[in-house]
Amino acid sequence: MAKTITIRLEDEDYLTIKRAADAERRTISNFIEYATLHFIEESSFVSREEMKSLSENKKFIKNLKNSLKEIEKGDMADAE
């Protein structure tokens, strides 16, 4: 079920968002939803292409496995 929220924006920020929404032919509400979800997806998750590249990188995988072994043995450097 959709939820309604209220946000407070400075006039300048509102106009920036309104211009962007207009350029995308979206309502302001829809643009904020789209932009927020797009930001979260892009900043929080690895793309399929990036994951494929990482999973095919043998040196990277070897380093990950070695790091896990060190963690299991307790041979980690202090994180200070």
mmCIF file of the N, C-alpha and C atoms, coordinates in Angstrom:
data_MODEL
# 
_entry.id   MODEL 
# 
loop_
_atom_site.group_PDB 
_atom_site.id 
_atom_site.type_symbol 
_atom_site.label_atom_id 
_atom_site.label_alt_id 
_atom_site.label_comp_id 
_atom_site.label_asym_id 
_atom_site.label_entity_id 
_atom_site.label_seq_id 
_atom_site.pdbx_PDB_ins_code 
_atom_site.Cartn_x 
_atom_site.Cartn_y 
_atom_site.Cartn_z 
_atom_site.occupancy 
_atom_site.B_iso_or_equiv 
_atom_site.pdbx_formal_charge 
_atom_site.auth_seq_id 
_atom_site.auth_comp_id 
_atom_site.auth_asym_id 
_atom_site.auth_atom_id 
_atom_site.pdbx_PDB_model_num 
ATOM 1   N N  . MET A 1 1  ? 0.839  -1.176  0.000   1.00 0.00 ? 1  MET A N  1 
ATOM 2   C CA . MET A 1 1  ? 0.000  0.000   0.000   1.00 0.00 ? 1  MET A CA 1 
ATOM 3   C C  . MET A 1 1  ? 0.890  1.247   0.000   1.00 0.00 ? 1  MET A C  1 
ATOM 4   N N  . ALA A 1 2  ? 0.600  2.185   -0.837  1.00 0.00 ? 2  ALA A N  1 
ATOM 5   C CA . ALA A 1 2  ? 1.387  3.411   -0.943  1.00 0.00 ? 2  ALA A CA 1 
ATOM 6   C C  . ALA A 1 2  ? 1.258  4.240   0.332   1.00 0.00 ? 2  ALA A C  1 
ATOM 7   N N  . LYS A 1 3  ? 2.346  4.914   0.671   1.00 0.00 ? 3  LYS A N  1 
ATOM 8   C CA . LYS A 1 3  ? 2.377  5.785   1.852   1.00 0.00 ? 3  LYS A CA 1 
ATOM 9   C C  . LYS A 1 3  ? 2.569  7.219   1.400   1.00 0.00 ? 3  LYS A C  1 
ATOM 10  N N  . THR A 1 4  ? 2.026  8.139   2.153   1.00 0.00 ? 4  THR A N  1 
ATOM 11  C CA . THR A 1 4  ? 2.188  9.556   1.890   1.00 0.00 ? 4  THR A CA 1 
ATOM 12  C C  . THR A 1 4  ? 3.153  10.122  2.909   1.00 0.00 ? 4  THR A C  1 
ATOM 13  N N  . ILE A 1 5  ? 4.113  10.928  2.428   1.00 0.00 ? 5  ILE A N  1 
ATOM 14  C CA . ILE A 1 5  ? 5.058  11.576  3.333   1.00 0.00 ? 5  ILE A CA 1 
ATOM 15  C C  . ILE A 1 5  ? 5.050  13.076  3.054   1.00 0.00 ? 5  ILE A C  1 
ATOM 16  N N  . THR A 1 6  ? 5.545  13.821  4.010   1.00 0.00 ? 6  THR A N  1 
ATOM 17  C CA . THR A 1 6  ? 5.684  15.262  3.847   1.00 0.00 ? 6  THR A CA 1 
ATOM 18  C C  . THR A 1 6  ? 7.154  15.600  4.009   1.00 0.00 ? 6  THR A C  1 
ATOM 19  N N  . ILE A 1 7  ? 7.675  16.438  3.108   1.00 0.00 ? 7  ILE A N  1 
ATOM 20  C CA . ILE A 1 7  ? 9.056  16.890  3.252   1.00 0.00 ? 7  ILE A CA 1 
ATOM 21  C C  . ILE A 1 7  ? 9.077  18.414  3.184   1.00 0.00 ? 7  ILE A C  1 
ATOM 22  N N  . ARG A 1 8  ? 10.075 18.981  3.836   1.00 0.00 ? 8  ARG A N  1 
ATOM 23  C CA . ARG A 1 8  ? 10.235 20.426  3.832   1.00 0.00 ? 8  ARG A CA 1 
ATOM 24  C C  . ARG A 1 8  ? 11.468 20.752  3.001   1.00 0.00 ? 8  ARG A C  1 
ATOM 25  N N  . LEU A 1 9  ? 11.308 21.637  2.021   1.00 0.00 ? 9  LEU A N  1 
ATOM 26  C CA . LEU A 1 9  ? 12.404 22.011  1.137   1.00 0.00 ? 9  LEU A CA 1 
ATOM 27  C C  . LEU A 1 9  ? 12.554 23.522  1.106   1.00 0.00 ? 9  LEU A C  1 
ATOM 28  N N  . GLU A 1 10 ? 13.781 23.955  0.960   1.00 0.00 ? 10 GLU A N  1 
ATOM 29  C CA . GLU A 1 10 ? 14.020 25.368  0.686   1.00 0.00 ? 10 GLU A CA 1 
ATOM 30  C C  . GLU A 1 10 ? 13.478 25.664  -0.707  1.00 0.00 ? 10 GLU A C  1 
ATOM 31  N N  . ASP A 1 11 ? 13.095 26.900  -0.937  1.00 0.00 ? 11 ASP A N  1 
ATOM 32  C CA . ASP A 1 11 ? 12.525 27.282  -2.234  1.00 0.00 ? 11 ASP A CA 1 
ATOM 33  C C  . ASP A 1 11 ? 13.452 26.904  -3.387  1.00 0.00 ? 11 ASP A C  1 
ATOM 34  N N  . GLU A 1 12 ? 14.730 27.179  -3.233  1.00 0.00 ? 12 GLU A N  1 
ATOM 35  C CA . GLU A 1 12 ? 15.692 26.890  -4.296  1.00 0.00 ? 12 GLU A CA 1 
ATOM 36  C C  . GLU A 1 12 ? 15.759 25.384  -4.596  1.00 0.00 ? 12 GLU A C  1 
ATOM 37  N N  . ASP A 1 13 ? 15.751 24.565  -3.536  1.00 0.00 ? 13 ASP A N  1 
ATOM 38  C CA . ASP A 1 13 ? 15.783 23.110  -3.727  1.00 0.00 ? 13 ASP A CA 1 
ATOM 39  C C  . ASP A 1 13 ? 14.503 22.623  -4.402  1.00 0.00 ? 13 ASP A C  1 
ATOM 40  N N  . TYR A 1 14 ? 13.368 23.185  -3.985  1.00 0.00 ? 14 TYR A N  1 
ATOM 41  C CA . TYR A 1 14 ? 12.095 22.823  -4.614  1.00 0.00 ? 14 TYR A CA 1 
ATOM 42  C C  . TYR A 1 14 ? 12.129 23.127  -6.118  1.00 0.00 ? 14 TYR A C  1 
ATOM 43  N N  . LEU A 1 15 ? 12.615 24.310  -6.464  1.00 0.00 ? 15 LEU A N  1 
ATOM 44  C CA . LEU A 1 15 ? 12.664 24.690  -7.879  1.00 0.00 ? 15 LEU A CA 1 
ATOM 45  C C  . LEU A 1 15 ? 13.611 23.786  -8.668  1.00 0.00 ? 15 LEU A C  1 
ATOM 46  N N  . THR A 1 16 ? 14.725 23.400  -8.051  1.00 0.00 ? 16 THR A N  1 
ATOM 47  C CA . THR A 1 16 ? 15.658 22.479  -8.716  1.00 0.00 ? 16 THR A CA 1 
ATOM 48  C C  . THR A 1 16 ? 14.979 21.152  -9.003  1.00 0.00 ? 16 THR A C  1 
ATOM 49  N N  . ILE A 1 17 ? 14.280 20.618  -8.010  1.00 0.00 ? 17 ILE A N  1 
ATOM 50  C CA . ILE A 1 17 ? 13.583 19.335  -8.175  1.00 0.00 ? 17 ILE A CA 1 
ATOM 51  C C  . ILE A 1 17 ? 12.449 19.476  -9.183  1.00 0.00 ? 17 ILE A C  1 
ATOM 52  N N  . LYS A 1 18 ? 11.711 20.591  -9.112  1.00 0.00 ? 18 LYS A N  1 
ATOM 53  C CA . LYS A 1 18 ? 10.611 20.807  -10.055 1.00 0.00 ? 18 LYS A CA 1 
ATOM 54  C C  . LYS A 1 18 ? 11.128 20.862  -11.486 1.00 0.00 ? 18 LYS A C  1 
ATOM 55  N N  . ARG A 1 19 ? 12.225 21.565  -11.728 1.00 0.00 ? 19 ARG A N  1 
ATOM 56  C CA . ARG A 1 19 ? 12.792 21.641  -13.077 1.00 0.00 ? 19 ARG A CA 1 
ATOM 57  C C  . ARG A 1 19 ? 13.204 20.250  -13.572 1.00 0.00 ? 19 ARG A C  1 
ATOM 58  N N  . ALA A 1 20 ? 13.833 19.482  -12.692 1.00 0.00 ? 20 ALA A N  1 
ATOM 59  C CA . ALA A 1 20 ? 14.260 18.133  -13.071 1.00 0.00 ? 20 ALA A CA 1 
ATOM 60  C C  . ALA A 1 20 ? 13.051 17.250  -13.364 1.00 0.00 ? 20 ALA A C  1 
ATOM 61  N N  . ALA A 1 21 ? 12.025 17.352  -12.536 1.00 0.00 ? 21 ALA A N  1 
ATOM 62  C CA . ALA A 1 21 ? 10.799 16.565  -12.751 1.00 0.00 ? 21 ALA A CA 1 
ATOM 63  C C  . ALA A 1 21 ? 10.135 16.952  -14.062 1.00 0.00 ? 21 ALA A C  1 
ATOM 64  N N  . ASP A 1 22 ? 10.066 18.243  -14.318 1.00 0.00 ? 22 ASP A N  1 
ATOM 65  C CA . ASP A 1 22 ? 9.474  18.710  -15.578 1.00 0.00 ? 22 ASP A CA 1 
ATOM 66  C C  . ASP A 1 22 ? 10.258 18.190  -16.781 1.00 0.00 ? 22 ASP A C  1 
ATOM 67  N N  . ALA A 1 23 ? 11.586 18.205  -16.674 1.00 0.00 ? 23 ALA A N  1 
ATOM 68  C CA . ALA A 1 23 ? 12.425 17.729  -17.775 1.00 0.00 ? 23 ALA A CA 1 
ATOM 69  C C  . ALA A 1 23 ? 12.204 16.243  -18.044 1.00 0.00 ? 23 ALA A C  1 
ATOM 70  N N  . GLU A 1 24 ? 11.888 15.494  -17.001 1.00 0.00 ? 24 GLU A N  1 
ATOM 71  C CA . GLU A 1 24 ? 11.638 14.051  -17.134 1.00 0.00 ? 24 GLU A CA 1 
ATOM 72  C C  . GLU A 1 24 ? 10.163 13.749  -17.404 1.00 0.00 ? 24 GLU A C  1 
ATOM 73  N N  . ARG A 1 25 ? 9.340  14.806  -17.471 1.00 0.00 ? 25 ARG A N  1 
ATOM 74  C CA . ARG A 1 25 ? 7.889  14.673  -17.645 1.00 0.00 ? 25 ARG A CA 1 
ATOM 75  C C  . ARG A 1 25 ? 7.284  13.790  -16.553 1.00 0.00 ? 25 ARG A C  1 
ATOM 76  N N  . ARG A 1 26 ? 7.705  14.100  -15.316 1.00 0.00 ? 26 ARG A N  1 
ATOM 77  C CA . ARG A 1 26 ? 7.204  13.393  -14.139 1.00 0.00 ? 26 ARG A CA 1 
ATOM 78  C C  . ARG A 1 26 ? 6.597  14.410  -13.172 1.00 0.00 ? 26 ARG A C  1 
ATOM 79  N N  . THR A 1 27 ? 5.726  13.914  -12.306 1.00 0.00 ? 27 THR A N  1 
ATOM 80  C CA . THR A 1 27 ? 5.281  14.768  -11.214 1.00 0.00 ? 27 THR A CA 1 
ATOM 81  C C  . THR A 1 27 ? 6.442  14.901  -10.237 1.00 0.00 ? 27 THR A C  1 
ATOM 82  N N  . ILE A 1 28 ? 6.379  15.911  -9.402  1.00 0.00 ? 28 ILE A N  1 
ATOM 83  C CA . ILE A 1 28 ? 7.449  16.096  -8.409  1.00 0.00 ? 28 ILE A CA 1 
ATOM 84  C C  . ILE A 1 28 ? 7.515  14.872  -7.501  1.00 0.00 ? 28 ILE A C  1 
ATOM 85  N N  . SER A 1 29 ? 6.376  14.391  -7.062  1.00 0.00 ? 29 SER A N  1 
ATOM 86  C CA . SER A 1 29 ? 6.334  13.221  -6.187  1.00 0.00 ? 29 SER A CA 1 
ATOM 87  C C  . SER A 1 29 ? 6.969  12.004  -6.857  1.00 0.00 ? 29 SER A C  1 
ATOM 88  N N  . ASN A 1 30 ? 6.584  11.771  -8.102  1.00 0.00 ? 30 ASN A N  1 
ATOM 89  C CA . ASN A 1 30 ? 7.121  10.625  -8.821  1.00 0.00 ? 30 ASN A CA 1 
ATOM 90  C C  . ASN A 1 30 ? 8.621  10.786  -9.061  1.00 0.00 ? 30 ASN A C  1 
ATOM 91  N N  . PHE A 1 31 ? 9.061  12.013  -9.351  1.00 0.00 ? 31 PHE A N  1 
ATOM 92  C CA . PHE A 1 31 ? 10.487 12.240  -9.575  1.00 0.00 ? 31 PHE A CA 1 
ATOM 93  C C  . PHE A 1 31 ? 11.286 11.990  -8.302  1.00 0.00 ? 31 PHE A C  1 
ATOM 94  N N  . ILE A 1 32 ? 10.797 12.460  -7.171  1.00 0.00 ? 32 ILE A N  1 
ATOM 95  C CA . ILE A 1 32 ? 11.506 12.241  -5.899  1.00 0.00 ? 32 ILE A CA 1 
ATOM 96  C C  . ILE A 1 32 ? 11.587 10.745  -5.606  1.00 0.00 ? 32 ILE A C  1 
ATOM 97  N N  . GLU A 1 33 ? 10.497 10.018  -5.829  1.00 0.00 ? 33 GLU A N  1 
ATOM 98  C CA . GLU A 1 33 ? 10.512 8.566   -5.630  1.00 0.00 ? 33 GLU A CA 1 
ATOM 99  C C  . GLU A 1 33 ? 11.526 7.910   -6.559  1.00 0.00 ? 33 GLU A C  1 
ATOM 100 N N  . TYR A 1 34 ? 11.463 8.251   -7.845  1.00 0.00 ? 34 TYR A N  1 
ATOM 101 C CA . TYR A 1 34 ? 12.373 7.671   -8.839  1.00 0.00 ? 34 TYR A CA 1 
ATOM 102 C C  . TYR A 1 34 ? 13.829 7.995   -8.495  1.00 0.00 ? 34 TYR A C  1 
ATOM 103 N N  . ALA A 1 35 ? 14.122 9.265   -8.226  1.00 0.00 ? 35 ALA A N  1 
ATOM 104 C CA . ALA A 1 35 ? 15.498 9.686   -7.963  1.00 0.00 ? 35 ALA A CA 1 
ATOM 105 C C  . ALA A 1 35 ? 16.046 9.040   -6.694  1.00 0.00 ? 35 ALA A C  1 
ATOM 106 N N  . THR A 1 36 ? 15.220 8.939   -5.674  1.00 0.00 ? 36 THR A N  1 
ATOM 107 C CA . THR A 1 36 ? 15.651 8.332   -4.417  1.00 0.00 ? 36 THR A CA 1 
ATOM 108 C C  . THR A 1 36 ? 15.954 6.852   -4.609  1.00 0.00 ? 36 THR A C  1 
ATOM 109 N N  . LEU A 1 37 ? 15.053 6.131   -5.250  1.00 0.00 ? 37 LEU A N  1 
ATOM 110 C CA . LEU A 1 37 ? 15.273 4.699   -5.474  1.00 0.00 ? 37 LEU A CA 1 
ATOM 111 C C  . LEU A 1 37 ? 16.475 4.461   -6.387  1.00 0.00 ? 37 LEU A C  1 
ATOM 112 N N  . HIS A 1 38 ? 16.633 5.306   -7.401  1.00 0.00 ? 38 HIS A N  1 
ATOM 113 C CA . HIS A 1 38 ? 17.780 5.190   -8.302  1.00 0.00 ? 38 HIS A CA 1 
ATOM 114 C C  . HIS A 1 38 ? 19.082 5.420   -7.538  1.00 0.00 ? 38 HIS A C  1 
ATOM 115 N N  . PHE A 1 39 ? 19.100 6.425   -6.673  1.00 0.00 ? 39 PHE A N  1 
ATOM 116 C CA . PHE A 1 39 ? 20.289 6.706   -5.872  1.00 0.00 ? 39 PHE A CA 1 
ATOM 117 C C  . PHE A 1 39 ? 20.634 5.533   -4.965  1.00 0.00 ? 39 PHE A C  1 
ATOM 118 N N  . ILE A 1 40 ? 19.638 4.985   -4.296  1.00 0.00 ? 40 ILE A N  1 
ATOM 119 C CA . ILE A 1 40 ? 19.873 3.852   -3.397  1.00 0.00 ? 40 ILE A CA 1 
ATOM 120 C C  . ILE A 1 40 ? 20.403 2.659   -4.168  1.00 0.00 ? 40 ILE A C  1 
ATOM 121 N N  . GLU A 1 41 ? 19.795 2.367   -5.291  1.00 0.00 ? 41 GLU A N  1 
ATOM 122 C CA . GLU A 1 41 ? 20.229 1.228   -6.098  1.00 0.00 ? 41 GLU A CA 1 
ATOM 123 C C  . GLU A 1 41 ? 21.659 1.413   -6.593  1.00 0.00 ? 41 GLU A C  1 
ATOM 124 N N  . GLU A 1 42 ? 21.986 2.593   -7.069  1.00 0.00 ? 42 GLU A N  1 
ATOM 125 C CA . GLU A 1 42 ? 23.314 2.840   -7.628  1.00 0.00 ? 42 GLU A CA 1 
ATOM 126 C C  . GLU A 1 42 ? 24.403 2.907   -6.560  1.00 0.00 ? 42 GLU A C  1 
ATOM 127 N N  . SER A 1 43 ? 24.059 3.379   -5.375  1.00 0.00 ? 43 SER A N  1 
ATOM 128 C CA . SER A 1 43 ? 25.087 3.551   -4.356  1.00 0.00 ? 43 SER A CA 1 
ATOM 129 C C  . SER A 1 43 ? 25.194 2.369   -3.398  1.00 0.00 ? 43 SER A C  1 
ATOM 130 N N  . SER A 1 44 ? 24.188 1.516   -3.367  1.00 0.00 ? 44 SER A N  1 
ATOM 131 C CA . SER A 1 44 ? 24.174 0.433   -2.390  1.00 0.00 ? 44 SER A CA 1 
ATOM 132 C C  . SER A 1 44 ? 24.452 -0.942  -2.962  1.00 0.00 ? 44 SER A C  1 
ATOM 133 N N  . PHE A 1 45 ? 24.308 -1.102  -4.234  1.00 0.00 ? 45 PHE A N  1 
ATOM 134 C CA . PHE A 1 45 ? 24.413 -2.413  -4.828  1.00 0.00 ? 45 PHE A CA 1 
ATOM 135 C C  . PHE A 1 45 ? 25.435 -2.428  -5.950  1.00 0.00 ? 45 PHE A C  1 
ATOM 136 N N  . VAL A 1 46 ? 26.014 -3.568  -6.153  1.00 0.00 ? 46 VAL A N  1 
ATOM 137 C CA . VAL A 1 46 ? 26.943 -3.755  -7.257  1.00 0.00 ? 46 VAL A CA 1 
ATOM 138 C C  . VAL A 1 46 ? 26.132 -4.161  -8.480  1.00 0.00 ? 46 VAL A C  1 
ATOM 139 N N  . SER A 1 47 ? 26.411 -3.536  -9.606  1.00 0.00 ? 47 SER A N  1 
ATOM 140 C CA . SER A 1 47 ? 25.686 -3.882  -10.824 1.00 0.00 ? 47 SER A CA 1 
ATOM 141 C C  . SER A 1 47 ? 26.062 -5.297  -11.269 1.00 0.00 ? 47 SER A C  1 
ATOM 142 N N  . ARG A 1 48 ? 25.245 -5.875  -12.103 1.00 0.00 ? 48 ARG A N  1 
ATOM 143 C CA . ARG A 1 48 ? 25.538 -7.218  -12.628 1.00 0.00 ? 48 ARG A CA 1 
ATOM 144 C C  . ARG A 1 48 ? 26.867 -7.235  -13.368 1.00 0.00 ? 48 ARG A C  1 
ATOM 145 N N  . GLU A 1 49 ? 27.117 -6.168  -14.135 1.00 0.00 ? 49 GLU A N  1 
ATOM 146 C CA . GLU A 1 49 ? 28.370 -6.100  -14.890 1.00 0.00 ? 49 GLU A CA 1 
ATOM 147 C C  . GLU A 1 49 ? 29.570 -6.037  -13.952 1.00 0.00 ? 49 GLU A C  1 
ATOM 148 N N  . GLU A 1 50 ? 29.442 -5.209  -12.900 1.00 0.00 ? 50 GLU A N  1 
ATOM 149 C CA . GLU A 1 50 ? 30.542 -5.086  -11.940 1.00 0.00 ? 50 GLU A CA 1 
ATOM 150 C C  . GLU A 1 50 ? 30.755 -6.397  -11.184 1.00 0.00 ? 50 GLU A C  1 
ATOM 151 N N  . MET A 1 51 ? 29.659 -7.056  -10.787 1.00 0.00 ? 51 MET A N  1 
ATOM 152 C CA . MET A 1 51 ? 29.774 -8.331  -10.078 1.00 0.00 ? 51 MET A CA 1 
ATOM 153 C C  . MET A 1 51 ? 30.413 -9.381  -10.970 1.00 0.00 ? 51 MET A C  1 
ATOM 154 N N  . LYS A 1 52 ? 30.054 -9.397  -12.243 1.00 0.00 ? 52 LYS A N  1 
ATOM 155 C CA . LYS A 1 52 ? 30.650 -10.346 -13.185 1.00 0.00 ? 52 LYS A CA 1 
ATOM 156 C C  . LYS A 1 52 ? 32.146 -10.088 -13.298 1.00 0.00 ? 52 LYS A C  1 
ATOM 157 N N  . SER A 1 53 ? 32.508 -8.820  -13.419 1.00 0.00 ? 53 SER A N  1 
ATOM 158 C CA . SER A 1 53 ? 33.917 -8.459  -13.516 1.00 0.00 ? 53 SER A CA 1 
ATOM 159 C C  . SER A 1 53 ? 34.681 -8.883  -12.261 1.00 0.00 ? 53 SER A C  1 
ATOM 160 N N  . LEU A 1 54 ? 34.096 -8.646  -11.094 1.00 0.00 ? 54 LEU A N  1 
ATOM 161 C CA . LEU A 1 54 ? 34.751 -9.038  -9.835  1.00 0.00 ? 54 LEU A CA 1 
ATOM 162 C C  . LEU A 1 54 ? 34.870 -10.545 -9.718  1.00 0.00 ? 54 LEU A C  1 
ATOM 163 N N  . SER A 1 55 ? 33.813 -11.260 -10.084 1.00 0.00 ? 55 SER A N  1 
ATOM 164 C CA . SER A 1 55 ? 33.834 -12.709 -9.927  1.00 0.00 ? 55 SER A CA 1 
ATOM 165 C C  . SER A 1 55 ? 34.799 -13.391 -10.893 1.00 0.00 ? 55 SER A C  1 
ATOM 166 N N  . GLU A 1 56 ? 35.159 -12.697 -11.967 1.00 0.00 ? 56 GLU A N  1 
ATOM 167 C CA . GLU A 1 56 ? 36.114 -13.257 -12.933 1.00 0.00 ? 56 GLU A CA 1 
ATOM 168 C C  . GLU A 1 56 ? 37.551 -12.824 -12.645 1.00 0.00 ? 56 GLU A C  1 
ATOM 169 N N  . ASN A 1 57 ? 37.742 -11.960 -11.658 1.00 0.00 ? 57 ASN A N  1 
ATOM 170 C CA . ASN A 1 57 ? 39.061 -11.450 -11.312 1.00 0.00 ? 57 ASN A CA 1 
ATOM 171 C C  . ASN A 1 57 ? 39.722 -12.417 -10.328 1.00 0.00 ? 57 ASN A C  1 
ATOM 172 N N  . LYS A 1 58 ? 40.596 -13.272 -10.834 1.00 0.00 ? 58 LYS A N  1 
ATOM 173 C CA . LYS A 1 58 ? 41.193 -14.333 -10.011 1.00 0.00 ? 58 LYS A CA 1 
ATOM 174 C C  . LYS A 1 58 ? 42.026 -13.786 -8.861  1.00 0.00 ? 58 LYS A C  1 
ATOM 175 N N  . LYS A 1 59 ? 42.757 -12.702 -9.094  1.00 0.00 ? 59 LYS A N  1 
ATOM 176 C CA . LYS A 1 59 ? 43.573 -12.114 -8.026  1.00 0.00 ? 59 LYS A CA 1 
ATOM 177 C C  . LYS A 1 59 ? 42.676 -11.587 -6.901  1.00 0.00 ? 59 LYS A C  1 
ATOM 178 N N  . PHE A 1 60 ? 41.571 -10.938 -7.274  1.00 0.00 ? 60 PHE A N  1 
ATOM 179 C CA . PHE A 1 60 ? 40.628 -10.420 -6.293  1.00 0.00 ? 60 PHE A CA 1 
ATOM 180 C C  . PHE A 1 60 ? 40.030 -11.553 -5.460  1.00 0.00 ? 60 PHE A C  1 
ATOM 181 N N  . ILE A 1 61 ? 39.603 -12.622 -6.114  1.00 0.00 ? 61 ILE A N  1 
ATOM 182 C CA . ILE A 1 61 ? 39.013 -13.764 -5.419  1.00 0.00 ? 61 ILE A CA 1 
ATOM 183 C C  . ILE A 1 61 ? 40.040 -14.396 -4.482  1.00 0.00 ? 61 ILE A C  1 
ATOM 184 N N  . LYS A 1 62 ? 41.273 -14.542 -4.941  1.00 0.00 ? 62 LYS A N  1 
ATOM 185 C CA . LYS A 1 62 ? 42.327 -15.119 -4.109  1.00 0.00 ? 62 LYS A CA 1 
ATOM 186 C C  . LYS A 1 62 ? 42.556 -14.253 -2.864  1.00 0.00 ? 62 LYS A C  1 
ATOM 187 N N  . ASN A 1 63 ? 42.610 -12.945 -3.051  1.00 0.00 ? 63 ASN A N  1 
ATOM 188 C CA . ASN A 1 63 ? 42.784 -12.044 -1.906  1.00 0.00 ? 63 ASN A CA 1 
ATOM 189 C C  . ASN A 1 63 ? 41.624 -12.145 -0.926  1.00 0.00 ? 63 ASN A C  1 
ATOM 190 N N  . LEU A 1 64 ? 40.398 -12.262 -1.433  1.00 0.00 ? 64 LEU A N  1 
ATOM 191 C CA . LEU A 1 64 ? 39.243 -12.430 -0.555  1.00 0.00 ? 64 LEU A CA 1 
ATOM 192 C C  . LEU A 1 64 ? 39.344 -13.718 0.257   1.00 0.00 ? 64 LEU A C  1 
ATOM 193 N N  . LYS A 1 65 ? 39.702 -14.799 -0.411  1.00 0.00 ? 65 LYS A N  1 
ATOM 194 C CA . LYS A 1 65 ? 39.818 -16.088 0.285   1.00 0.00 ? 65 LYS A CA 1 
ATOM 195 C C  . LYS A 1 65 ? 40.918 -16.034 1.343   1.00 0.00 ? 65 LYS A C  1 
ATOM 196 N N  . ASN A 1 66 ? 42.051 -15.418 1.006   1.00 0.00 ? 66 ASN A N  1 
ATOM 197 C CA . ASN A 1 66 ? 43.136 -15.282 1.982   1.00 0.00 ? 66 ASN A CA 1 
ATOM 198 C C  . ASN A 1 66 ? 42.705 -14.426 3.171   1.00 0.00 ? 66 ASN A C  1 
ATOM 199 N N  . SER A 1 67 ? 41.959 -13.379 2.891   1.00 0.00 ? 67 SER A N  1 
ATOM 200 C CA . SER A 1 67 ? 41.470 -12.521 3.973   1.00 0.00 ? 67 SER A CA 1 
ATOM 201 C C  . SER A 1 67 ? 40.528 -13.282 4.894   1.00 0.00 ? 67 SER A C  1 
ATOM 202 N N  . LEU A 1 68 ? 39.649 -14.087 4.323   1.00 0.00 ? 68 LEU A N  1 
ATOM 203 C CA . LEU A 1 68 ? 38.742 -14.888 5.145   1.00 0.00 ? 68 LEU A CA 1 
ATOM 204 C C  . LEU A 1 68 ? 39.502 -15.875 6.019   1.00 0.00 ? 68 LEU A C  1 
ATOM 205 N N  . LYS A 1 69 ? 40.534 -16.491 5.460   1.00 0.00 ? 69 LYS A N  1 
ATOM 206 C CA . LYS A 1 69 ? 41.357 -17.418 6.248   1.00 0.00 ? 69 LYS A CA 1 
ATOM 207 C C  . LYS A 1 69 ? 42.013 -16.685 7.411   1.00 0.00 ? 69 LYS A C  1 
ATOM 208 N N  . GLU A 1 70 ? 42.531 -15.485 7.151   1.00 0.00 ? 70 GLU A N  1 
ATOM 209 C CA . GLU A 1 70 ? 43.167 -14.699 8.211   1.00 0.00 ? 70 GLU A CA 1 
ATOM 210 C C  . GLU A 1 70 ? 42.173 -14.337 9.299   1.00 0.00 ? 70 GLU A C  1 
ATOM 211 N N  . ILE A 1 71 ? 40.969 -13.988 8.893   1.00 0.00 ? 71 ILE A N  1 
ATOM 212 C CA . ILE A 1 71 ? 39.927 -13.649 9.869   1.00 0.00 ? 71 ILE A CA 1 
ATOM 213 C C  . ILE A 1 71 ? 39.596 -14.866 10.731  1.00 0.00 ? 71 ILE A C  1 
ATOM 214 N N  . GLU A 1 72 ? 39.432 -16.022 10.091  1.00 0.00 ? 72 GLU A N  1 
ATOM 215 C CA . GLU A 1 72 ? 39.112 -17.245 10.825  1.00 0.00 ? 72 GLU A CA 1 
ATOM 216 C C  . GLU A 1 72 ? 40.213 -17.615 11.812  1.00 0.00 ? 72 GLU A C  1 
ATOM 217 N N  . LYS A 1 73 ? 41.478 -17.361 11.444  1.00 0.00 ? 73 LYS A N  1 
ATOM 218 C CA . LYS A 1 73 ? 42.592 -17.658 12.332  1.00 0.00 ? 73 LYS A CA 1 
ATOM 219 C C  . LYS A 1 73 ? 42.818 -16.573 13.377  1.00 0.00 ? 73 LYS A C  1 
ATOM 220 N N  . GLY A 1 74 ? 42.176 -15.428 13.191  1.00 0.00 ? 74 GLY A N  1 
ATOM 221 C CA . GLY A 1 74 ? 42.369 -14.327 14.108  1.00 0.00 ? 74 GLY A CA 1 
ATOM 222 C C  . GLY A 1 74 ? 43.621 -13.525 13.819  1.00 0.00 ? 74 GLY A C  1 
ATOM 223 N N  . ASP A 1 75 ? 44.143 -13.616 12.600  1.00 0.00 ? 75 ASP A N  1 
ATOM 224 C CA . ASP A 1 75 ? 45.378 -12.954 12.217  1.00 0.00 ? 75 ASP A CA 1 
ATOM 225 C C  . ASP A 1 75 ? 45.129 -11.566 11.600  1.00 0.00 ? 75 ASP A C  1 
ATOM 226 N N  . MET A 1 76 ? 44.079 -10.915 11.979  1.00 0.00 ? 76 MET A N  1 
ATOM 227 C CA . MET A 1 76 ? 43.746 -9.619  11.375  1.00 0.00 ? 76 MET A CA 1 
ATOM 228 C C  . MET A 1 76 ? 44.562 -8.530  12.044  1.00 0.00 ? 76 MET A C  1 
ATOM 229 N N  . ALA A 1 77 ? 44.897 -7.518  11.299  1.00 0.00 ? 77 ALA A N  1 
ATOM 230 C CA . ALA A 1 77 ? 45.572 -6.356  11.870  1.00 0.00 ? 77 ALA A CA 1 
ATOM 231 C C  . ALA A 1 77 ? 44.541 -5.534  12.632  1.00 0.00 ? 77 ALA A C  1 
ATOM 232 N N  . ASP A 1 78 ? 44.977 -4.858  13.684  1.00 0.00 ? 78 ASP A N  1 
ATOM 233 C CA . ASP A 1 78 ? 44.072 -3.989  14.422  1.00 0.00 ? 78 ASP A CA 1 
ATOM 234 C C  . ASP A 1 78 ? 43.587 -2.871  13.534  1.00 0.00 ? 78 ASP A C  1 
ATOM 235 N N  . ALA A 1 79 ? 42.313 -2.599  13.587  1.00 0.00 ? 79 ALA A N  1 
ATOM 236 C CA . ALA A 1 79 ? 41.720 -1.548  12.742  1.00 0.00 ? 79 ALA A CA 1 
ATOM 237 C C  . ALA A 1 79 ? 41.723 -0.224  13.484  1.00 0.00 ? 79 ALA A C  1 
ATOM 238 N N  . GLU A 1 80 ? 42.893 0.339   13.711  1.00 0.00 ? 80 GLU A N  1 
ATOM 239 C CA . GLU A 1 80 ? 42.983 1.630   14.397  1.00 0.00 ? 80 GLU A CA 1 
ATOM 240 C C  . GLU A 1 80 ? 43.579 2.649   13.510  1.00 0.00 ? 80 GLU A C  1 
# 
